[in-house]
Amino acid sequence: MNLYELFAEILDYPSAQQAACIQDCDARLTRESPESAELLQRFQASKESVRLGRLQEAYTSIFDMQPECTLNLGYQLFGDDWRRSIFLFKLKEIYQANAFDTSCELPDHLCILLRFLSARDGTNEASELVDDCLIPALSRMAGSVQLGESSYRWVLKALLLWLQKKREVRGPGCESSDQDRATRVAIAATEERLA
């Protein structure tokens, strides 16, 4: 598994198998982004003292019950705006063009997007999704007051920091703000659909 897939496993609904993914992710991050590894280690340390049932309750109360913390990135970027619908449609098209199955989740779910990026890492398409979707949405989530003292804040911050470092290595993207790029993606998808 690469780091995208490992983060997807860690940010998915808690299970007993996640401990191995956290250790593997930590080892890889230590080589690629030591600062990210330190953040993930904070999550790991806090998780060790919590029973699985309690962790599942915390996961649900944070990501499913608080809209500001939802793992549906289109909502993070656009809220209930019409642009989210366009964004969902465009993601679905991208997934279908790459024979990627989203199962029953919405296409903008963080874990689904991370699994897609795992298969497409190094492509322009993956770079655009990271720059236009993941980094802006994670920036918003990681700074959310509603995330509060949740140990998941460490995972989100570790993922964000790793993606930002990866983008630095890849080189600068567009000069506009992250929100502007995400809006541009949604508008371009609308224009494509209407043409």
PyMOL commands that set and color helices and strands:
alter all, ss='L'
color gray80, all
select helices_A, chain A and resi 3-11+18-32+34-48+52-64+67-69+73-78+82-97+110-120+124-142+145-147+152-170+178-194
alter helices_A, ss='H'
color red, helices_A
deselect
rebuild
show_as cartoon
